[in-house]
Amino acid sequence: NKPYLFYFNIVKCASPLVLLEFQCPTPQICVEKCPDRYLTYLNARSSRDFEYYKQFCVPGFKNNKGVAEVLQDGDCPAVLIPSKP
């Protein structure tokens, strides 16, 4: 039920090293649908949009860390950008 691959930071996939390694150096998860709105983790965390945002975090994500730690550990993307499959 999660047919799409979501890259936390798609910009990292534009590196020439990706062509050599065939692996984009950013967390990736399978998702049910692509993001349909622009939203930052910081803004979502303190709003009703957080339930929506959490579906793009790693499976089993618990909201028990500070913002910097969540982003540093790669638990959630820093930003969602609307996209299509």
C-alpha positions as CSV (number, residue, x, y, z in Angstrom):
1,N,0.0,0.0,0.0
2,K,3.1,2.3,-0.2
3,P,4.2,2.2,-3.8
4,Y,6.2,5.4,-4.0
5,L,9.8,6.0,-2.9
6,F,10.2,9.4,-1.1
7,Y,13.7,10.9,-0.8
8,F,14.2,13.2,2.2
9,N,16.6,15.5,0.2
10,I,16.3,15.0,-3.5
11,V,19.0,17.6,-4.1
12,K,21.6,15.2,-2.8
13,C,20.7,12.9,-5.8
14,A,22.1,15.5,-8.2
15,S,25.7,14.7,-7.2
16,P,28.1,13.1,-9.7
17,L,28.9,10.5,-7.1
18,V,25.4,9.2,-7.4
19,L,26.2,8.2,-11.0
20,L,29.1,6.2,-9.8
21,E,27.5,4.6,-6.7
22,F,23.9,4.3,-8.0
23,Q,22.7,5.3,-4.6
24,C,21.4,8.7,-3.5
25,P,22.9,9.6,-0.1
26,T,19.7,10.6,1.7
27,P,17.1,8.7,3.7
28,Q,14.4,7.1,1.6
29,I,11.1,5.6,2.6
30,C,8.1,4.1,0.8
31,V,5.0,6.3,1.0
32,E,1.3,5.9,0.1
33,K,1.3,9.2,-1.8
34,C,3.6,12.0,-2.7
35,P,3.5,15.3,-0.7
36,D,0.9,17.7,-2.0
37,R,2.0,20.8,-0.1
38,Y,5.1,22.8,0.8
39,L,5.8,22.4,4.5
40,T,8.8,22.6,6.8
41,Y,9.4,20.3,9.7
42,L,9.7,23.3,12.1
43,N,6.4,24.8,11.0
44,A,4.5,21.5,10.9
45,R,5.7,20.5,14.4
46,S,3.8,23.3,16.0
47,S,0.6,23.0,13.9
48,R,-2.2,20.7,13.1
49,D,-0.3,19.7,9.9
50,F,2.0,17.5,12.0
51,E,-0.1,14.4,11.6
52,Y,0.2,14.8,7.8
53,Y,3.9,15.5,8.0
54,K,4.6,12.4,10.1
55,Q,3.7,10.1,7.3
56,F,6.9,11.2,5.6
57,C,9.1,10.4,8.6
58,V,10.8,7.1,9.2
59,P,8.5,4.2,10.2
60,G,8.0,4.2,14.0
61,F,9.0,7.9,14.4
62,K,8.3,9.1,17.9
63,N,8.0,12.8,18.5
64,N,10.3,12.7,21.6
65,K,13.4,14.6,20.4
66,G,14.2,18.2,19.7
67,V,14.0,19.6,16.2
68,A,17.8,19.6,15.6
69,E,18.1,16.0,16.8
70,V,15.3,14.8,14.6
71,L,16.8,16.4,11.5
72,Q,20.4,15.3,12.4
73,D,19.3,11.7,13.0
74,G,17.4,11.7,9.7
75,D,14.1,10.8,11.3
76,C,12.1,13.3,9.2
77,P,12.8,15.4,6.2
78,A,13.5,19.1,6.8
79,V,11.0,20.1,4.2
80,L,8.2,18.7,2.1
81,I,7.9,19.9,-1.5
82,P,4.8,19.1,-3.5
83,S,5.6,16.4,-6.1
84,K,4.0,13.8,-8.3
85,P,4.9,10.2,-9.0
